[in-house]
Amino acid sequence: MNGIDSSPIRKAFELARSIENPINLSIGQPHFPCPPNIIEAMNQAAKDGKTAYTLTGGIPELKEAMAKKYISGNGISYAHPDRILSTSGISSALFLLFNALVNPGDECLVVSPYFLMYPAMLKFYGAKLLTVDESFGPADLEKFKTNKIKLIIFSNPSNPTGKVLSKEQLHALANLAEATGAFLISDEIYELFDYDKKFYSIGKDYEKTITLTGFSKTYNMTGLRLATILAEKEVIQALTTLQQYTVVCAPSITQWAGIEALKTDMSSYIQDYKEKRDFVYDSLKDHYSLEKSGGAFYFFLKIPIQDEEFIKKAVEKKLILVPGYIFCESKNFVRLSFATEWDNLKRGMTALQELASRL
Ligand SMILES: Cc1ncc(COP(=O)(O)O)c(C=O)c1O
C-alpha cells in the first residue's frame, strides 16, 4: 500500500471545492445526465423486487444482450454469454484480472501514457512495469519478444491522451501477446467516444483478447458500477470464482439498467463532445504543442514548464487540471477534460491562452 499514491487526484478535488466558481477541467466523467429511460429501467427493477444477489457472473439477460452488442457493435463474432462476466465497473474487472493473473516479479507491458490504475495495481501486486509510448510502431515491440511478459494492457481510446490506436498497432500488440504468451487486455471504456471513426476492437481479430467494456462513461453511470469482461472461457471461469469471494456480483438493478442502456442512442451526446474536441484543438493549437485527441474526452497538453508549477499558475486563474506525471514518466504534460458545459470550456480556453502568452 505504501507504493500507491492517490493524492494528486484528491488534490484536484479539494482544489475545486476551495475555489469559488472554478473552471474545472479535471473531471474524468461525462457532464450530461444519465438518460431517463435508463434510470426508469433501474427504478422498475427495484420496484419489481430485483434487489437480491444475482448470479455471480451476472444476469443472463445482460450477458445475452452484451454478446449481441459485441457481435454487431464490435465485430467480435465468437462472443457468447459463456465468455462474458459482468462486474462492478472496469475498476473491479482490473482488480479481478490482476489478482488472478499477476504474480510478484511478473513483467507487464503498459502503453504509455496510461490510465493511472494500471501501474498502481501492478505495483500493488509486486509486478514489474514495462512501458511503450503510444506512438509505437511494430518495430518498437520487437525488443520485448525476449521478455517473459505476463500481460499487456492499454486503454483504447486512451485516458489521458484521447489517442485511438491504429489497426496496425493493435495487431502488433496481439502478435507480441501471441509470441510471449502474454494476456492482452483491451480497456475499451471510451469506445463510443470515437470522433473520427477510427476505433477498432482488437478482439475482433485476436480471440485471446480480454476485452473490457464499461457503462460508466458512455451513459454517465459512473456511480452505478457496471462493466463486462469478454474473454476465453477458462479466464471467465477463474474470474467468476474470484468474484464470488470478493465483489460477489455487479449491482442487481444496475444490470437491468444496463440492458436498457444498450438500446439508448447516445449519438447527440457524442456529437457535442466532437464539437468540443474540435473547439479545444482550434483554441490551443497555436499556443501549445498538442496532438489532436481522437477519442475519450481528454487532451494531453505539452507544457513548457513542470506540471505542478503550471497547475499552480492555472489555479490562480481558477482553472483546475490534472498533472501529467501520474499518467507517464514525463513532468511536462497536463490532462484537460472537455466533458463540461460550453461556458466552462470557453473560460478554460481563454485562461490557457493567457497562460501560454505569459510562459
Ligand atoms: C481507461 C479507464 N479504464 C477504467 C476506468 C474505470 O472505470 P469504471 O467506472 O468502469 O470502474 C476509467 C475511469 O476513469 C478509465 O479512464
The ligand as an SDF file (V2000), in Angstrom:
LIG
                    3D

 16 16  0  0  0  0  0  0  0  0999 V2000
   -9.3090    3.9430  -19.1100 C   0  0  0  0  0  0  0  0  0  0  0  0
  -10.2080    3.7360  -17.9380 C   0  0  0  0  0  0  0  0  0  0  0  0
  -10.4950    2.4840  -17.5450 N   0  0  0  0  0  0  0  0  0  0  0  0
  -11.2910    2.2530  -16.4930 C   0  0  0  0  0  0  0  0  0  0  0  0
  -11.8380    3.2760  -15.7510 C   0  0  0  0  0  0  0  0  0  0  0  0
  -12.6970    2.9380  -14.5600 C   0  0  0  0  0  0  0  0  0  0  0  0
  -13.9830    2.7830  -14.9600 O   0  0  0  0  0  0  0  0  0  0  0  0
  -15.1740    2.1740  -14.0610 P   0  0  0  0  0  0  0  0  0  0  0  0
  -16.0260    3.3180  -13.6580 O   0  0  0  0  0  0  0  0  0  0  0  0
  -15.8830    1.2370  -15.0010 O   0  0  0  0  0  0  0  0  0  0  0  0
  -14.5560    1.4760  -12.9130 O   0  0  0  0  0  0  0  0  0  0  0  0
  -11.5740    4.5990  -16.1130 C   0  0  0  0  0  0  0  0  0  0  0  0
  -12.1090    5.7160  -15.3170 C   0  0  0  0  0  0  0  0  0  0  0  0
  -11.6450    6.8260  -15.3540 O   0  0  0  0  0  0  0  0  0  0  0  0
  -10.7370    4.8340  -17.2380 C   0  0  0  0  0  0  0  0  0  0  0  0
  -10.4430    6.0770  -17.6220 O   0  0  0  0  0  0  0  0  0  0  0  0
  1  2  1  0
  2  3  1  0
  2 15  2  0
  3  4  2  0
  4  5  1  0
  5  6  1  0
  5 12  2  0
  6  7  1  0
  7  8  1  0
  8  9  2  0
  8 10  1  0
  8 11  1  0
 12 13  1  0
 12 15  1  0
 13 14  2  0
 15 16  1  0
M  END
$$$$
